[in-house]
Amino acid sequence: MASNGTNGSNGHHRAPERPPLDVTATLRGKRILLIGTTGFVGKVALSMLLDRYPDVGQVYCLVRPGAGNTADERFYKKVATSEAFKPLRDKYGDGLQAFLESKITAIPGDIGRPPRTWRTARR
């Protein structure tokens, strides 16, 4: 490398070498908010996340309560029992429920509705 920071006589700058991205280390202990969890893509994404990166800290799943169910009940009835979670059921067996309870927090909400603010709540 030339003393002027270029790569030889052609004048092109060379980006500094970066270490490879370590996704496992990056996600270890992190908190993640996931929306769309009850949809097909959300179920697959969550299952893959938990299967490949079990050391992730906490995953907060926005779940619309419905049909008399809380967000938590709907998560465990609709998401945790889905076919997308088969790899996790195979991996954890009877321990899956405890694993999910240690990683998942179902947050009641609906991404399609505007959030309530202090101002709108007082009306």
NURO-311953 format. One record per residue (C-alpha): residue in three letters; z negated, x negated, y. Coordinates in steps of 0.05 Angstrom, whole numbers, plus 5000, padded with zeros to 4 digits. Each point is the difference from the previous one (the first is absolute). Layout:
N
AlaZXY/...
% end
This chain:
123
Met500050005000/Ala501849735068/Ser494649875051/Asn502550575043/Gly497950534948/Thr507150134975/Asn502549894930/Gly504749415008/Ser506149975045/Asn502150734994/Gly494450245047/His497450564954/His492650114998/Arg496750054933/Ala494450504989/Pro493549684977/Glu498650074926/Arg495350584985/Pro495950084937/Pro502450564955/Leu497050695012/Asp494150134954/Val499750764997/Thr493950004955/Ala496049585049/Thr502750405059/Leu497750674971/Arg493449764970/Gly494350405031/Lys504550355050/Arg499550735021/Ile506550394998/Leu501750705025/Leu505350344958/Ile503450655020/Gly504350424954/Thr495749864940/Thr501250674966/Gly507549925003/Phe504149644946/Val501149365039/Gly492849985023/Lys497450074929/Val504549444975/Ala498349555059/Leu492550104991/Ser500449894925/Met504049365009/Leu495349765054/Leu493850104957/Asp503449724938/Arg502749375032/Tyr494549875051/Pro493550264971/Asp496049575048/Val502250415060/Gly493850225037/Gln500550745013/Val505950485003/Tyr499150595046/Cys504750564978/Leu501650555049/Val500150634958/Arg501150715025/Pro494650454970/Gly502950634970/Ala499150594953/Gly492449975007/Asn499749264983/Thr497149445041/Ala504249385013/Asp496249644946/Glu500950554949/Arg507450055016/Phe500949244993/Tyr496849984931/Lys503650634976/Lys506949855027/Val500649255009/Ala495449664950/Thr502650434943/Ser507449895016/Glu504949634955/Ala500449455053/Phe492949804983/Lys501549894926/Pro500149245007/Leu493050045031/Arg497650474945/Asp502749514948/Lys496749415035/Tyr493150295015/Gly499450554947/Asp493350365007/Gly498349555060/Leu505650275043/Gln495750535035/Ala494849485020/Phe505449515023/Leu503350545043/Glu493350225029/Ser498649285020/Lys506849925035/Ile502150695026/Thr497350415057/Ala503650665009/Ile500250185074/Pro501450735016/Gly505850085047/Asp507150235010/Ile505049535031/Gly504250605021/Arg494650275046/Pro498149705066/Pro493249665000/Arg494250365031/Thr497149655060/Trp493650135036/Arg503950375054/Thr503550474950/Ala493750104959/Arg496150265060/Arg505050575015/
% end
